[in-house]
């Protein structure tokens, strides 16, 4: 019994080591995704290209420009001589934000019913407007002895990620997204490939049991998943300074549980698909809802109810909660037992469905 | 287990795929320690029958008992006593010959010592020693087939089911392969082999000819040739085309097959003096030819048994 299980595992690992494409995917997909999400997909907008028309030219107006630059949200290109030039540069797409400081800036600053400074925003890009509107809280230069026309009421502090860096929010959950993507694809193809190449007919005519075949195919990938997890954590720490605040053991336990649950999803797909192409299509079919609904991109509680119900059925949703808890909030695994239990149920149900659906017959 | 009991007994074995009746009421009594052949064209139900016998397909009706195990209910207990070679090479292309054998040995639960001994013995017996480290995907047709037979016999099964094992193999390798089969039979193994080669069918101890899912003739090859339900007349002529036209027009001629400058004509056994009848027909057409009544070949048996439908290049049957 154990011998057959080990035989399947050994065979899978040998084949895997010889399959350069799959082997490349094990390393390549995490690296590519990390760089993609870590660098390109950025929810905190910084370094918007901006230009200023300073018609006042006072020390205070220059101080204002300095404050804006220091916020990091905008980066100033060469100043424009006129508002018309500013608009031309914006329409050409050279800048997204224009700052117009009128000649009577000093006087306007003291009048609370008129804005002292005008911000021109390129409304054609979706997120920029909102970001710049957030800037308005900053634009009131508060200098000693000067009347403040707007008092800041709230002081905002962001816990666990004080610098509000997207990478910190994204990378831990990205472990889940990447594992979800690669694990489902690998196992979805695992059984179908044997069927397509004709190996399965021989295999099912031997004394092997269904569960031995399923478990033997699954286990090598748990190892591979943990290797990927390590890779993501290391790259996250090196490139994006993502800390691990919780215990590493908790992290790996949670990851192993999630990997196994995701693999069974792939196995179930494998028992439905007739060809590898179908298996890949089905795998992709589960991927998009996982990425969109799991809370990786949008807050779970902000989604409409039906979307939440679907999200509850996806293993990634539960893993995102666990991994953010462990990596960022330093939560012990015991505090996350509800999510862990849900993943466990998913794993057992998936294994049962896959084993029951797999028949050692051709009809 | 009673040694005298047949290895395989099937009664009314049938299998339907949708509207197609792939196997239709097959009865089998396959004796032990013999090579039993299934001869038939593609689609005659050979593979489907073999798959039902090893429990991979459920029969739509009928029963099969293999080595005393009722199929498909008791299939799991049969597996350890059965060796199966699929039509298509089904070991793993990306594993070496040795790794494939090692894997199959483990799957069949051979202990490490016995596995080593059986793999070594198989390597010698099937001439695999030089290719053990080679990936299976790079082997030639003959090498693959020897490897597949070695894998199927690692666990010393009592019964071997071989589904068209020689379809992708050169003639010399086929001869060697059959030598190996007779060696196995000498050790008491029962072999069921399907083929569409006449010469292979002739080597079997017993033979079933299948057509459209039915057994249309069954027995020892020699007896089948003697008992053929047709008269076989051989015609040798310079003008084969005219001779053929003259023969196929006759009501008693069931089929005509060409072999070089010769024709094999199968005539209704009820027609008296078949050779004279053919001579008369040819004279009438003005064709000079040598005509002789000859013993039937297995191919003649096959053509006669499959309803005269397969006489190469001939128009379909003109028999009523």
Interface residues (C-beta under 8 A of the other chain):
Chain A: X3 X4 X6 X7 X10 X11 X14 X15 X18 X19 X197 X198 X199 X201 X202 X203 X204 X205 X206 X207 X208 X360 X361 X362 X363
Chain B: X51 X54 X55 X56 X57 X58 X72 X75 X76 X79 X80 X82 X84 X86 X88 X89 X90 X91 X92 X93 X94 X95 X99 X103 X104 X106 X107 X108 X109
